[in-house]
Amino acid sequence: MTGVFYRSPSPNAPPFVEVGDIVVRGQRLALLEAMKIFNDITADVPGKILAILAENASLVQEGEPLFAIERMEENL
């Protein structure tokens, strides 16, 4: 299934995360719109965002990597 990748909750809002941000497990990183339904993309692991691999408002495929995260210890 394909969907549209969004880095922020609305066009005028700041992105959920930027390269260099520290994130915790379960933190919202982006939204994916598929069939008019918005789904949260959340961090599977705690860590530092090394790269954002998809462009805002671009079509992405299931299984396509969206973020590169350097895993860190849970107790941040």
Secondary structure, DSSP 8 states (H G I E B T S, - for coil): -EEEEESSSSTTS--S--TT-EE-TT-EEEEEEETTEEEEEE-SS-EEEEEE-S-TTEEEETT---EEEEE--S--
